[in-house]
Amino acid sequence: MFAGISFVFPWLQSSYDGKKAWAAIGVSITLFFFGHVYSLLTDFDYGHNMFYCISASLITAAIYLIWFAREVLADRGRHSLGVLFFLIAVGLGSAIFEVFDFAPIFWTFDAHSLFHAATIPTPLLLAEFAILEAKYEQDLTKTRNGKEY
């Protein structure tokens, strides 16, 4: 979530007040996370954990979808947008397995195992998105500076 906020709102890091807000957001998320982990260690509640995990996922997806819509409307030619949309779809789609639990299929595959199987491509998609974004930013920097390497 914090990486998404940092990526989607880079202006938070471009001024003194923005950096203070960015740091406050980071500290707040970190404290919330450690508080959540502590509560799980002292009194584990699976439903409580699922609520916070799904909430964080939905908030993160919303942050990226707002940025996605802004970039599509601006028509900046980012090749990474398709990968990002697919990444969000896979991530949220896999959560369906966690939310709608069901009995094992063939006495082997239950909802939780399918959730984990569905999340296998997410790190690869995230890496592809990061690579395409880095290339876009690199090309943008070359164009701004008027230099050809």
N, C-alpha and C positions, 0 to 999 in steps of 0.2 A: 504494500500500500504506500509506504513512504517513498519507495523508488518511483512509483507511478506519480505521486505528487511532485517529486523532484523533477521528473521528466516533463510532465504536462505543464507545470507552472515554473519554468526556469527563471522568470522574473523575480521569484522569491529569493534568488541567490544573487541578484544584480544590484541590490541597494542595501544600505545598513539596516533599515527597518524591515526590508524583505528577509534579510538573513536572520534577524531576530525572530520573525514569525516562523520562518523555516525551521530554525533550531527549536522553537517552542513546540511546533508540530511534531518534530522528531522525538523530542524528550517525552511528549505526551503519549505518543504511540508506543515508545519503549517502556514507559512506566505502566501503561495499560497492559502491554504484553506480559511483563514480569508479574504484575498483579494477577493476571489470568492464570499464568503457569503456577503461581503460588496457590491460588484457589483450587486448582486441579490436584496439586500435591497434597493439600490438606483435606479436601473433601471432593473426590472425583465425581463429577456429574456429567455423563455423556451428552445429555440433552443441552446442558449449559454450554459445553464445549462446542457442540455442533452449531448452536445459535451464533456464537461469536465467530467461528470459522466461516460460516456461510455469510454472515453480515459483513465481515472483512472482505470476502470475495466479491460480494455484490457492490460494495462501495468502490473497491479497486476497479471492477469492470465498468462501473458508471463513470469514474474518472477518465479511464481510457476511451470509453465510448463518446464522451463529450469532446475529447481531443480529436478522436476519429472524425466525428461529424464536422468539427471546425475545419479540419484539414481537407476533407472532401469538398466542403463548400468553398474553400479558398482555392481549390484546384492547383495545389502546389506540385503535383506530380510525384508524390512519394510512393515508391514501389513497395514500401513496407506495410501499407495500409491493409492490403489483402491478407498478409500474414497475421497482422494484429487482429483483424476481425475473426479469422479462423482460430487463432489462439484463444480469444475470448469465448467463442462458440464452444470449443472443445472443453475449456475450463468450466464454463457454466453447465454445459451438457453433461459432463462427468458428475457434477454435483447432484444431478437428478437421481443417480444411482444411490447416493447417500441419503437423500431425502425420502425417496420412495423405496424403502427396504422390501425385499421379497425373499421367499424361501429359495434355497439353492436349486439351481437347474442341474439336472443329472447328478444330484447329490455332491456337486463340486463347486459350481460358480454361484456365489451369492452376490448380492448387491454391492457389498463392500469390496469384494475382490474385483468386480467389474469396474468399480470406481477407480481403483488403483491401476487397473489395466488401461482405462481410458485416459489417465493422466500421463502415461508414458511419453507421448509426443510433446507434451507442453514444454519441457526444457529445450528440446530441439527447435520448436517454433519460437520460443523466446530468444534463443541464440540467433536464429535467422532474422528475426525482427531487429535485434540489436545490430547485427552486421549491416543490414540494409539501411538502417537509420544512420549508422556511422558513415556509410558511403554517401548517403544523401547530404549529410552535414559537411563532409569532406569536399564534395563537389560544390556545395553552396559557398564554402570558404574560398575555394579556388576562383569561383565566379566573382565573388565580392572583391577579392584582391587583384583580379585581373591577371593572375599569373597562370601559366600553363606549365605543369610539371612533366 
